[in-house]
């Protein structure tokens, strides 16, 4: 599970804007950029709410879900397209029935969206498949996270099959709301689970910082147009490759504890100063003799 570190997930969400062509284009671009996986969301608006029940950001929430859904009729084609481009694809189910549907597609693992973390029946359904489970933890208290992990464990999963993602449910999230030190605390509280980060901020700063703090999985929204439903905080195609390259480079930058020259630096020891006697006069110059001054 998640053999590459950091494991980078591109979240398509509703950024396909109702176009299967755009969804496939995003999958292609993410594969070419080096993302490890793309993620869908599997729901119908009727599974989420009912018309007129709630307004969010000035819009009827039902209408938002209606516009943003990834129709079940697309899934087979999108899964095949991902396989053809050699990138993993999985989804967040938003109903028990959606899990049954995704099982028929042989999804490799599941993601519990942060707002569903307290729906233990859904966690049980996903975990009972035996597939690894990623759980976003936005809004959740540590007690609610523990309850979700416990439900996954009693439903048949092992701790090493569970990943917990720190995230903020603000869209977009502000840097001061990221609280990325929580990642280190989560590693202490759930040491045998994978800990990661779902990034809803703009840019790559928080994703890079999260990996320095031990995040093994990073999820980032992607889009073709800034005007899409999550476009304000999503990566645009021109930045896909640089995002992947930057975040993937972090473990190399962290390295280990190193004092003294590395193998590549040894040739520069000659640039140190040492004592030289030139025409009877002692001077402190380069190159080094290798002896201390």
TIPA-55708 format. One record per residue (C-alpha): residue number from 1; x, y, z; residue in three letters. Coordinates in Angstrom, 3 decimals. Layout:
N
(pt NUM (X Y Z) ALA)
...
//
This chain:
293
(pt 1 (0.000 0.000 0.000) UNK)
(pt 2 (1.362 3.406 -1.002) UNK)
(pt 3 (4.793 2.054 -1.925) UNK)
(pt 4 (5.931 5.462 -3.204) UNK)
(pt 5 (6.659 8.160 -0.622) UNK)
(pt 6 (5.188 10.667 -0.747) UNK)
(pt 7 (2.237 9.111 -2.545) UNK)
(pt 8 (0.578 11.893 -4.560) UNK)
(pt 9 (-3.159 11.837 -5.240) UNK)
(pt 10 (-4.829 14.181 -7.730) UNK)
(pt 11 (-8.410 14.926 -6.684) UNK)
(pt 12 (-10.689 15.605 -9.663) UNK)
(pt 13 (-13.852 16.189 -7.578) UNK)
(pt 14 (-16.371 18.154 -9.673) UNK)
(pt 15 (-13.679 19.917 -11.683) UNK)
(pt 16 (-14.677 17.924 -14.773) UNK)
(pt 17 (-17.573 20.420 -14.999) UNK)
(pt 18 (-19.995 17.774 -16.246) UNK)
(pt 19 (-17.753 16.696 -19.115) UNK)
(pt 20 (-16.391 13.160 -19.324) UNK)
(pt 21 (-13.895 14.444 -21.888) UNK)
(pt 22 (-12.525 16.906 -19.320) UNK)
(pt 23 (-12.352 14.155 -16.683) UNK)
(pt 24 (-10.340 11.963 -19.045) UNK)
(pt 25 (-8.119 14.888 -19.981) UNK)
(pt 26 (-7.339 15.495 -16.312) UNK)
(pt 27 (-6.454 11.816 -15.849) UNK)
(pt 28 (-4.109 11.961 -18.843) UNK)
(pt 29 (-2.368 15.117 -17.639) UNK)
(pt 30 (-1.995 13.798 -14.074) UNK)
(pt 31 (-0.451 10.572 -15.348) UNK)
(pt 32 (1.978 12.515 -17.536) UNK)
(pt 33 (2.900 14.792 -14.615) UNK)
(pt 34 (3.812 11.858 -12.366) UNK)
(pt 35 (0.937 11.740 -9.890) UNK)
(pt 36 (0.575 8.285 -8.363) UNK)
(pt 37 (-3.233 8.233 -8.414) UNK)
(pt 38 (-6.342 10.159 -9.374) UNK)
(pt 39 (-9.461 10.207 -7.222) UNK)
(pt 40 (-13.128 10.525 -8.093) UNK)
(pt 41 (-16.190 11.135 -5.929) UNK)
(pt 42 (-19.031 8.643 -6.307) UNK)
(pt 43 (-22.447 9.992 -5.360) UNK)
(pt 44 (-25.767 11.223 -6.680) UNK)
(pt 45 (-27.259 14.492 -5.411) UNK)
(pt 46 (-30.142 12.503 -3.891) UNK)
(pt 47 (-27.616 10.579 -1.762) UNK)
(pt 48 (-26.251 13.840 -0.376) UNK)
(pt 49 (-29.240 16.063 0.405) UNK)
(pt 50 (-32.624 17.130 -0.947) UNK)
(pt 51 (-33.588 20.113 -3.023) UNK)
(pt 52 (-33.998 23.301 -1.003) UNK)
(pt 53 (-32.632 21.749 2.186) UNK)
(pt 54 (-29.564 23.949 2.528) UNK)
(pt 55 (-27.738 26.829 0.903) UNK)
(pt 56 (-23.940 26.853 0.834) UNK)
(pt 57 (-21.987 29.873 -0.411) UNK)
(pt 58 (-25.235 31.345 -1.675) UNK)
(pt 59 (-26.310 28.327 -3.726) UNK)
(pt 60 (-28.739 25.457 -3.237) UNK)
(pt 61 (-26.506 22.600 -2.073) UNK)
(pt 62 (-28.558 20.079 -4.061) UNK)
(pt 63 (-27.848 22.038 -7.249) UNK)
(pt 64 (-24.113 22.105 -6.468) UNK)
(pt 65 (-24.044 18.326 -6.081) UNK)
(pt 66 (-26.165 17.916 -9.197) UNK)
(pt 67 (-23.643 19.894 -11.234) UNK)
(pt 68 (-20.538 18.382 -9.612) UNK)
(pt 69 (-21.392 14.670 -9.540) UNK)
(pt 70 (-19.358 12.142 -11.494) UNK)
(pt 71 (-22.088 9.984 -13.059) UNK)
(pt 72 (-21.846 6.267 -12.400) UNK)
(pt 73 (-22.156 5.751 -16.151) UNK)
(pt 74 (-18.708 7.355 -16.584) UNK)
(pt 75 (-16.860 5.211 -14.091) UNK)
(pt 76 (-16.039 2.169 -16.236) UNK)
(pt 77 (-14.629 4.381 -18.982) UNK)
(pt 78 (-12.633 6.512 -16.537) UNK)
(pt 79 (-11.199 3.470 -14.780) UNK)
(pt 80 (-10.145 2.014 -18.128) UNK)
(pt 81 (-8.643 5.326 -19.210) UNK)
(pt 82 (-6.577 5.458 -16.006) UNK)
(pt 83 (-5.393 1.878 -16.513) UNK)
(pt 84 (-4.388 2.696 -20.092) UNK)
(pt 85 (-2.289 5.585 -18.733) UNK)
(pt 86 (-0.839 3.496 -15.901) UNK)
(pt 87 (-2.106 5.608 -13.049) UNK)
(pt 88 (-4.112 4.254 -10.115) UNK)
(pt 89 (-7.700 5.413 -9.758) UNK)
(pt 90 (-10.021 5.196 -6.775) UNK)
(pt 91 (-12.959 7.059 -5.288) UNK)
(pt 92 (-14.719 8.441 -2.253) UNK)
(pt 93 (-18.083 6.689 -1.924) UNK)
(pt 94 (-20.847 8.715 -0.313) UNK)
(pt 95 (-23.279 5.852 0.285) UNK)
(pt 96 (-23.240 2.170 1.133) UNK)
(pt 97 (-24.619 1.438 -2.344) UNK)
(pt 98 (-21.729 3.358 -3.901) UNK)
(pt 99 (-19.306 0.938 -2.216) UNK)
(pt 100 (-21.109 -2.016 -3.827) UNK)
(pt 101 (-20.883 -0.239 -7.177) UNK)
(pt 102 (-17.152 0.484 -6.806) UNK)
(pt 103 (-16.462 -3.082 -5.730) UNK)
(pt 104 (-17.651 -4.204 -9.154) UNK)
(pt 105 (-14.921 -2.000 -10.632) UNK)
(pt 106 (-12.286 -3.621 -8.407) UNK)
(pt 107 (-11.270 -0.303 -6.853) UNK)
(pt 108 (-7.860 -0.716 -5.109) UNK)
(pt 109 (-8.782 1.263 -1.974) UNK)
(pt 110 (-11.350 3.697 -0.620) UNK)
(pt 111 (-11.365 7.252 0.693) UNK)
(pt 112 (-13.709 8.510 3.399) UNK)
(pt 113 (-14.346 12.217 2.870) UNK)
(pt 114 (-13.787 14.365 5.944) UNK)
(pt 115 (-17.473 15.220 6.369) UNK)
(pt 116 (-18.307 11.485 6.466) UNK)
(pt 117 (-15.832 10.527 9.208) UNK)
(pt 118 (-18.594 10.185 11.810) UNK)
(pt 119 (-20.694 7.919 9.534) UNK)
(pt 120 (-19.395 4.694 11.020) UNK)
(pt 121 (-21.685 2.506 8.894) UNK)
(pt 122 (-19.950 3.779 5.763) UNK)
(pt 123 (-16.521 3.171 7.308) UNK)
(pt 124 (-17.648 -0.344 8.250) UNK)
(pt 125 (-18.858 -1.008 4.713) UNK)
(pt 126 (-15.580 0.131 3.141) UNK)
(pt 127 (-13.377 -1.637 5.682) UNK)
(pt 128 (-15.304 -4.897 5.406) UNK)
(pt 129 (-14.146 -5.199 1.775) UNK)
(pt 130 (-10.613 -5.731 3.088) UNK)
(pt 131 (-9.333 -2.873 0.912) UNK)
(pt 132 (-7.066 -0.174 2.405) UNK)
(pt 133 (-8.882 2.912 3.637) UNK)
(pt 134 (-7.890 6.585 3.540) UNK)
(pt 135 (-9.784 8.813 5.969) UNK)
(pt 136 (-9.729 12.610 5.807) UNK)
(pt 137 (-10.037 14.158 9.246) UNK)
(pt 138 (-11.215 17.741 8.643) UNK)
(pt 139 (-13.510 18.983 11.477) UNK)
(pt 140 (-12.890 15.771 13.456) UNK)
(pt 141 (-11.761 15.756 17.070) UNK)
(pt 142 (-9.111 13.250 18.108) UNK)
(pt 143 (-11.893 11.227 19.748) UNK)
(pt 144 (-13.833 11.117 16.466) UNK)
(pt 145 (-10.708 10.052 14.583) UNK)
(pt 146 (-10.102 7.304 17.140) UNK)
(pt 147 (-13.713 6.114 16.745) UNK)
(pt 148 (-13.269 5.943 12.959) UNK)
(pt 149 (-10.005 4.007 13.268) UNK)
(pt 150 (-11.566 1.637 15.796) UNK)
(pt 151 (-14.519 0.995 13.475) UNK)
(pt 152 (-12.150 0.191 10.603) UNK)
(pt 153 (-10.174 -2.184 12.824) UNK)
(pt 154 (-13.189 -4.073 14.172) UNK)
(pt 155 (-14.443 -4.318 10.584) UNK)
(pt 156 (-11.375 -6.291 9.571) UNK)
(pt 157 (-8.599 -3.901 8.615) UNK)
(pt 158 (-5.129 -3.753 10.123) UNK)
(pt 159 (-3.625 -0.446 11.223) UNK)
(pt 160 (-1.125 -0.509 8.353) UNK)
(pt 161 (-4.097 -0.543 5.950) UNK)
(pt 162 (-5.440 2.752 7.306) UNK)
(pt 163 (-4.298 6.232 6.295) UNK)
(pt 164 (-5.366 9.406 8.103) UNK)
(pt 165 (-5.135 12.729 6.296) UNK)
(pt 166 (-4.888 16.054 8.105) UNK)
(pt 167 (-6.953 18.622 6.241) UNK)
(pt 168 (-8.969 21.797 6.544) UNK)
(pt 169 (-12.546 21.954 5.285) UNK)
(pt 170 (-12.209 25.594 4.293) UNK)
(pt 171 (-12.294 26.023 0.520) UNK)
(pt 172 (-9.803 27.489 -0.048) UNK)
(pt 173 (-7.982 26.975 3.232) UNK)
(pt 174 (-5.792 29.736 4.652) UNK)
(pt 175 (-2.218 28.997 5.684) UNK)
(pt 176 (-2.947 29.950 9.288) UNK)
(pt 177 (-5.697 27.294 9.402) UNK)
(pt 178 (-3.452 24.485 8.147) UNK)
(pt 179 (-1.936 23.668 11.583) UNK)
(pt 180 (0.454 21.202 10.010) UNK)
(pt 181 (2.161 20.361 13.314) UNK)
(pt 182 (-0.918 18.203 13.861) UNK)
(pt 183 (0.676 15.739 11.421) UNK)
(pt 184 (3.482 15.060 13.909) UNK)
(pt 185 (0.953 14.638 16.710) UNK)
(pt 186 (-1.121 12.233 14.593) UNK)
(pt 187 (2.002 10.181 13.929) UNK)
(pt 188 (2.377 9.858 17.694) UNK)
(pt 189 (-1.263 8.993 18.378) UNK)
(pt 190 (-1.643 6.502 15.506) UNK)
(pt 191 (1.941 5.319 14.915) UNK)
(pt 192 (0.992 2.247 12.910) UNK)
(pt 193 (-1.296 4.085 10.481) UNK)
(pt 194 (-0.134 6.064 7.477) UNK)
(pt 195 (-0.413 9.803 8.078) UNK)
(pt 196 (-0.860 12.286 5.248) UNK)
(pt 197 (-2.300 15.607 4.201) UNK)
(pt 198 (-5.193 16.749 2.012) UNK)
(pt 199 (-4.239 20.204 0.761) UNK)
(pt 200 (-6.977 22.762 0.133) UNK)
(pt 201 (-4.649 25.771 0.175) UNK)
(pt 202 (-3.395 27.600 -2.887) UNK)
(pt 203 (0.008 26.611 -4.235) UNK)
(pt 204 (2.410 23.968 -2.972) UNK)
(pt 205 (3.814 25.447 0.260) UNK)
(pt 206 (1.618 23.418 2.609) UNK)
(pt 207 (2.112 20.180 0.686) UNK)
(pt 208 (5.885 20.547 0.843) UNK)
(pt 209 (5.784 21.463 4.536) UNK)
(pt 210 (3.499 18.499 5.281) UNK)
(pt 211 (6.030 16.057 3.821) UNK)
(pt 212 (8.827 17.583 5.906) UNK)
(pt 213 (6.650 16.824 8.950) UNK)
(pt 214 (6.192 13.189 7.961) UNK)
(pt 215 (3.178 13.097 5.622) UNK)
(pt 216 (3.384 9.952 3.495) UNK)
(pt 217 (0.371 10.797 1.298) UNK)
(pt 218 (-0.537 14.169 -0.203) UNK)
(pt 219 (-3.830 14.882 -1.948) UNK)
(pt 220 (-4.264 17.973 -4.132) UNK)
(pt 221 (-7.210 19.120 -6.251) UNK)
(pt 222 (-6.574 19.551 -9.977) UNK)
(pt 223 (-8.518 21.428 -12.641) UNK)
(pt 224 (-8.416 22.567 -16.244) UNK)
(pt 225 (-10.083 25.909 -15.550) UNK)
(pt 226 (-9.988 28.279 -12.612) UNK)
(pt 227 (-13.771 28.743 -13.014) UNK)
(pt 228 (-14.564 25.102 -12.101) UNK)
(pt 229 (-16.311 24.269 -8.819) UNK)
(pt 230 (-13.069 23.824 -6.833) UNK)
(pt 231 (-10.930 25.791 -9.254) UNK)
(pt 232 (-9.941 28.564 -6.849) UNK)
(pt 233 (-7.620 26.311 -4.842) UNK)
(pt 234 (-6.866 23.628 -7.438) UNK)
(pt 235 (-3.689 23.165 -9.452) UNK)
(pt 236 (-3.813 24.271 -13.073) UNK)
(pt 237 (-2.161 22.040 -15.722) UNK)
(pt 238 (0.889 24.302 -16.139) UNK)
(pt 239 (1.799 23.517 -12.514) UNK)
(pt 240 (1.098 19.765 -12.373) UNK)
(pt 241 (4.666 18.703 -13.158) UNK)
(pt 242 (6.357 21.318 -10.967) UNK)
(pt 243 (4.077 20.388 -8.045) UNK)
(pt 244 (4.934 16.700 -8.374) UNK)
(pt 245 (8.629 17.406 -8.806) UNK)
(pt 246 (8.772 19.744 -5.790) UNK)
(pt 247 (6.839 17.519 -3.371) UNK)
(pt 248 (8.603 14.325 -4.476) UNK)
(pt 249 (11.991 15.995 -3.902) UNK)
(pt 250 (11.341 16.717 -0.213) UNK)
(pt 251 (12.561 13.339 1.192) UNK)
(pt 252 (15.833 13.778 -0.718) UNK)
(pt 253 (16.238 17.261 0.736) UNK)
(pt 254 (15.583 16.035 4.277) UNK)
(pt 255 (18.148 13.257 3.934) UNK)
(pt 256 (19.878 12.282 7.165) UNK)
(pt 257 (22.104 13.876 9.803) UNK)
(pt 258 (25.340 14.910 8.113) UNK)
(pt 259 (28.450 16.638 9.468) UNK)
(pt 260 (31.585 17.050 7.412) UNK)
(pt 261 (31.819 16.805 3.624) UNK)
(pt 262 (29.609 14.554 1.557) UNK)
(pt 263 (31.207 12.495 -1.199) UNK)
(pt 264 (30.426 15.251 -3.714) UNK)
(pt 265 (31.906 17.936 -1.452) UNK)
(pt 266 (35.275 16.295 -0.750) UNK)
(pt 267 (36.843 17.779 -3.853) UNK)
(pt 268 (36.214 21.223 -2.374) UNK)
(pt 269 (38.426 20.634 0.666) UNK)
(pt 270 (41.300 22.000 -1.397) UNK)
(pt 271 (39.571 25.385 -1.312) UNK)
(pt 272 (40.252 25.744 2.394) UNK)
(pt 273 (43.160 27.929 3.444) UNK)
(pt 274 (46.422 26.661 4.899) UNK)
(pt 275 (49.916 27.999 5.614) UNK)
(pt 276 (52.206 28.378 2.639) UNK)
(pt 277 (55.767 29.673 2.619) UNK)
(pt 278 (56.418 31.629 -0.571) UNK)
(pt 279 (59.846 33.228 -1.070) UNK)
(pt 280 (60.511 32.866 2.602) UNK)
(pt 281 (57.245 34.509 3.652) UNK)
(pt 282 (54.501 32.586 5.374) UNK)
(pt 283 (51.050 33.286 3.989) UNK)
(pt 284 (47.586 31.805 4.606) UNK)
(pt 285 (46.230 30.976 1.162) UNK)
(pt 286 (44.409 28.462 -0.904) UNK)
(pt 287 (44.840 25.577 -1.774) UNK)
(pt 288 (44.728 23.600 1.414) UNK)
(pt 289 (47.494 21.271 2.446) UNK)
(pt 290 (44.977 19.315 4.441) UNK)
(pt 291 (46.585 20.395 7.720) UNK)
(pt 292 (44.788 22.598 10.247) UNK)
(pt 293 (45.860 26.221 10.564) UNK)
//
